């Protein structure tokens, strides 16, 4: 009754979620920057956690999962993608870092951003998900792994 139509309600929900996630991320960035000696990049990334944002996402799991789904709103996913991009860029700037240019930077950014979002989307869709603290640990560990680190080939010897 408070909204003119379902699209106004959807816009309100998306804006509320976006603002809450942005506030959680920013508070963690500020904490990490303020509590990292000499703003060393690796220490900054280790100190920074997604805990507050993941706690919020967990509390709004059904709504966010629906918005991230195939029948959800692609615009919302793009807004969150841009938020994560801004977060990573802010952390890099604060620690005098930059994206690697081993491959074109636009691909580097896509790998970094989508790997985070796809892990979170997978977590949101799980029937028995890990706690927000556990998924934060998984996210942080994944930042320091290359895909080839995740594939193991046995040599076939017994």
Order of alpha helices (4+ residues) and beta strands (2+ residues): alpha-alpha-alpha-alpha-alpha-alpha-alpha
